[in-house]
């Protein structure tokens, strides 16, 4: 792959349009601003990250997580950009590298856009509705590819659909984003048939043609049938997400008293050599608030991981551009960063992701989403029934639930359900069960 092709301001759905005027904002800055002001991005404020949405103690939701990932991604991309501009200073296209931070920050904003309500368990609930629940009866109504997509429902693929699909009444090209930003969003550059049953893939069959167009234009080679090389900036987006969710989940767990001061101090200080640890302990001694102490350590850990990942990317630039790199930037970090990160990951899985607070929201979310899917999928099967028509009246007009094609109607149902906030899903569940009535 080559940077001059990888960085392009061509826009999906606007390929024939070019504005020769000079603007204050670049096309890549416009991508970022367009996401910030969009409805799907705003809805992330009411979607669970890991812990239940905040009451008296604030923890992260999908919106705050995405903003933090974008901030870290921009910092990481800036370090990479400066190193690459120095390395390629003699090239006539070096100025294009200045757009790397904006493209990365935009892709980071998008990375969770397609996730359904109630955290990652929402993805599993949608998938298992079709493999274990009533949805299994729909198998004969779908092609093999369509069935593979719904039984391995993927938030990453759904993000790409949200960004590129022309919903009812909307413009061609979806968000009409630049090809570079779209390519940088696709963490898994293949469809569900190439996922080998693991459930992680980058686009549904309905968007495969769009992905192929983007990948071909920016020069992402097809390494095997249906399986492409990653856009290099995906590595930065993935690293920013890895850094944020791991570190911030531990900070949230500390606020919720799942992890003690001593445990978090030990986990975070392990990222640094002994001499640095002593200096940091002296600085922390000036802070009496335990949350401020953890915040102080967290900022240093993120800085260390950003610097480490930037060096790994720059050192492996040639391999990444060749499509031959494997794993992740975090996984290629030198010790002690890699070992300290691995211990944080192990602690999170043992102490955080199986904590009662997290399991409770997963159980409730499973029941709510399964009930909504059951009713809405039945309406998609029998659209002429009275109750189906009533249900479809509640679905926004942009979702194609009135299509004559069953798969399109079902996809419209999944578009609606995956776009719900936790609060909206709960309220709709109560309404359909007759637990709430207007003016009662």
N, C-alpha and C positions, 0 to 999 in steps of 0.2 A: 504494500500500500504506500501511497505517496501523499504527503501533507497538502500539496496544492489541490489534489482532488478531494481529499478528506474534509477540507474546509471550504464549503461552498454556500453561497447565500441563495441558491435556488430554493423556491418555496413550493411545497406540495399543493397542487391545485391551481398554482399561479405560474406554471413553468414558462408560459409564453409572455408573461408580463415582466417588464423591467423598467424601473423608475430611474432615469439617468441623473435626477437631481441629487445634490449632496444633502445629507441630513445630519443633525446633531447626533442622533442615536443610530448605531449600526443595526443591521438586520438581526444580528444575534442578540443585541440588547432589546430589540422589539420582541423577540421570542420570549425573553425573560419577563418583560412587562406584561405581555399578553397572558402568560400563565398566572401571574400574580393577581390579575383582575378577573380571572375566569371563575364561573360558578363551581365547576368540579374541584378547583383548588380550594375555594372557600369552604366547601363541604367537609374538607379534611379536618376542620376544627372540631367536628362532632363525630369523629371516628376514632375508635380505640387504637392506641399504639400497642401497649402491653397490658398496663394496669387499667382498671375501670376509670371512666372519665372523672375528673377531679371534683371533690367536694371541698372540704376545708383545706386539704393538702393538694397543692398543684403538682400533677405529674404530666408527662408528655402525651399529647395526642398526635394524630398523623400530621396535622398542620405544623405544630411547633417542631416536630421531628424533621419534616421536609425542609423547613426554613434553616434549621441547624445543619442539615446535610448539605444544603446549597451553600451555606457560608463556609463550611469546611472544604467543600469541593472547590470553591473559588480560590481559597488559600492554597490548596494543594496544586491546583492547575496553574496558579501564578508562579509558584516555585518551578514547576516543570517548564512553563513557557520561558522563563528567564534563562534557564539552562539550555533549552533547545535553541533559543535565538542566538545565544553565544556560540553554540556548536555549529549552527547553519548560517552564520553571519554573512558568508560570501554568496549565499543563494539569493536569486532575485525575488523569490517568493517568501522570504523570511518575515515580511510584514504581516502575512496571514496568520502567523503563530500568535499574534496579539489577541486574536479572537478566542483562543483556547479557554481562558477563564470564563467568558460569557457563555460559551456553548456548554461547558461543564456545569456551571451554576444552573442553567436552564434545565438540563437533563436531570440534575439532582432534584429540582422542584417537581419534576414529572414522575419520579421513580415509583411513588406509591399512589399515583393518581387513580389507578384502576382497582385498588384493593377494596373489597367489600367491607361492610360494617363488622364490628366485634373482632378486630385484629386478624391475625393470620388464620385463626380457627374458622373465620368466615369462608376463606377459600376452601378449606377442607369440608365444611358443611355443604357447600354447593356441589362439590365433587361427589361426596358420599350420598347426597340425595339421589343421584343417578345410579350409583353402584349398589347402594344398600337400602335405599328408601323406595318410595312410590315411583320415583322417576325411572326406575329400571324398566318399567312397562313401556317406556317410550323408545326403547332400543330399535324396534322395527320401523320406526318413523324417520330414522336418521341414517345418513351414510356412515361408513366407517370413520372417515375423517371428522365429521360432525360429532359423532359419539366420542371419539378420542378427545376432542376439544372440551366437551362438557364434563366428561368424567375425570378430567385432569384440569379443572378450571384454574386458571393462572392469573394472578394479579398483574404480573409483568405483561402478559399478552393483552390483558384488558386495558392497560395503560396505553399501549400502542394503538388499540382500537379507538379509545376515547380521543386520542390526538389526531387520528387520520380518517376515521369513518365519517361519511356524509350522513348525519342523522336527518330525520324528516324535517324539511323546512330550513335546513342549515346549508352552508355553502360547501362547495366541492373542496376536498382537501382537509376537512375538519378544522383544526386550528390554523391551517395554512402555515405551518412552521417550516423552517429551513431543513433541507435534507440532512445537514450535519447534526442538528439538534435531535432529529428523529432517530438517526443512526446511533447516536450516543445514548439513547434511552434503552436500546434493545440489549439487555444483559445476556440473553440466550438467543443468538441469531439463527434459530431454526424453529420449525413448527412441532406440533405434538407428535407426529409420526417419528421424528428423529429424537424424541426425548427418552426413548427406551423405557417407557413406563415409570420414569422418575418424577414426572409431573411438572418439571421446570422447562418452559419453552417461551419463546418471545413474541409469537403472533398466532392468532387464530387463522383458520383456513380462509375466512372472509377477508382478511387483510394480507394474505400472502403475496398477491400480485403487487400491492403497494410496497411491501417490504422489499421485494425483489427489485423493483424500480429504483428505490432509494439506494439499496446496497450496490447495485450495478453502477449507478451514477457516481457514487463517491469512491468506487474502486475497492469494495470489500469482496475478496475472491470467494468463490464457492469451493470449499475444501473437499467436500464430499456431497453427493446428491442431497440437496435440501439443507445443507449445513454450511454456513458461511463463517468467515473469520470475523471476529469482533472489530468494531470501530475502536481505534486505540483509546479514545476518550472514555469508553465504557469502563476501562480499568480504573480510571480516576473516580468516576461516579460510584462504582462498586466499593472502592476503598473508602470514600467519604461516608457511605452508608454503613460499612463495617465498623468504622471508627465511632460514628455517632451512636448507633443503636447499642453497641456493647458498653461503651463508657457511660452513656446517659441512662441506660437501664439500671446500671449499678448505682448511679446517683439517685434515681427515683426510688430504688429499693432502700437506700439509706434514709430518704425522707419518710418512707412508710415504715421505718424501723424493722424491715426484714433483714437488713445487714447492719451490723454495729459500726461505730466509729473506727474501732480497732481493725475490724475486718476490711473496711474500705481503704483505710490508710495503708494497710499491708499490701493490698492488691495494687493500689496505684503507685506506691513507692517502689515496687518491684521493677517498674519500667526503667529505673535509673541506677547508675553505679553508686556505691556506698558513699563516696564523698559528696555526690549531689544530694543523696538522701539526707545527709546530715545538714546540709545548707537549707534544704526545704523544711526540715523539722524545726530549725531555728526560726524560719520565716513564719511557719504555722503557729508557733508559740505566741505570736503577737495577736492571733485571732482567737477570740473566746467562743464565737458562735461555731458549733460543729458543722453546720451547713456551709458556712464560709470556708472552713478548712477543707472540706471535701471539694467545694467549688474551685479553690486554689489549686488543689492537686489535679483535679479534672482538666483544668486549662493547660497545665504542663504536660499531662499525658497526651492530650489531643495534639499539642504542638510537636511533641516528640514523634508521634505516629505520622503526622502530616509530613514532617521532614524526612522520616524514614521511607515512607511510601514514595515520595517525590524522587528520592535517590534511586530506589529500586526501578521506578519507571524509566528514568533517564538512562540508567545503566543497561536496561534491557530494551531500549527503544528499537534497535534493529530487529530483535526477535519478535517484539510485539507487532511491528509493521509487516513482518513476514507471516504473521498469523500463526506463529509456532509456539507462543508462550502459553503456559498452562497454569491453572491454579488461580491465585489472587495476589495482589500486591502485598496485602497483610500477611498472607501465607509465605511470602518470599522475604519478609523482614529478617534482619540479623538478630541474634540474641544480644541483649536480654529482651528486646522489644517483642519478638515473636513468642517467647516463652511466657512473658508477662501477659500478653494478649490471650494466649491459650488458657491461662489460669483464670482470667476474667470470664472467658467463654464457658469454661467448665463450671465455675461458680454460678453463673447466670442460669445454666440449664438445671443445675441441682437445687438451687435455692430460690430462684426468681420465677422461672417460667412454669414451675409446678407449684407455686405458692397458692394458698387458698383463694386469695383475691383474684388471681389470674384464672384459676380453674372455674371459679364461680361465674365469671363473665363468659367463659367459653361454653359452659353448660347452658346458661340463659340464652346466649346468642345462637347456639345450635337449635334450641327449641323454637325460637322466634323465626329464624331464617327457614328452617324446615317447614314450618307451618305456612309461611308466606309463599314459598316455592310450591308447595302442594296445591294451594288455591290458585295461584297464578298460572302454573303449568297446566292445570286442569282447564282453566279458561282458555289457554292457547290451543288445547286439544278440541274444545267444544265452544268456539267463539260465538255461536248463535244462541247459546243458552242465556236466559235472563240474568242469572247471577254473573255470568262471564261478562256480559255487556256492562253491568253495574261496576264490576271490578276494573274493567278497562277504562271506564270514565275517570278513574282516579290516577291513571298513568299519564304522565306528560306526553303531549302530542309528538315530541321528537322521537319517541320509541315506536318502532314499526309493529305494534301488536295487532294492527288491523290488516296486515298483509295477507294475501291469499295463500302464501307459502308457510307451511308449519314451522320449518326451521327458522325462518325470519321472525315469526311471531315469538318463538321460544327465545331467540337471541334478544328480542326486544324486552322480554320478561327479565332475562339475566342482566341486560343493560340497566334496567330499572332497579332491580334488587341490589346489584353491586354498587350502584350510585347512591343508595340510601345512606343516611347517617344512622348512627346507633339510635338516636332519639326518634327519628322518623320511623325506623323499622319497629321500634317498641310501640309507638303510638298506633301504627297501622295494625299491628298484631292485636292490640286492645280493641280497636274499632271493629275488626273482622270477627272478634269473639264477643262482641256486644258488651264489652266492659266499659266503654265510654260512649256517650251519646251527646249530640249538640244540645246545649242549654239544659242539661240535666245534672 
